[in-house]
Amino acid sequence: MSRSIKKGPYVHESLLKKIDAMNEKNDKKVIKTWSRSSTILPGFVGHTIAVHDGRKHVPVYVTEDMVGHKLGEFAPTRTYRGHGHTERSSSLR
């Protein structure tokens, strides 16, 4: 279910302030954030945002295709290493 149009998209206040300040200065630094639930707005395009995945910050370069999605969608939290393998024992025949 999507968010109400009346409320508008959710973006963490400090993240929005940092992006707006960088847009005014034409600055392109990496911004660290723990706010995975923030929606990507058109003003974020061209910036690199380091999104926390629970262990480290994953750099995400924002493109136009990402507008409307959440930051957390681009920083996976789980790594799949495959199912367990059975050990092969070398037997002499």
Secondary structure, DSSP 8 states (H G I E B T S, - for coil): ----TTT-----HHHHHHHHHHHHHT---EEEE--TT-B--GGGTT-EEEEE-SSSEEEEE--GGGTTSBGGGGS-S-----S----------
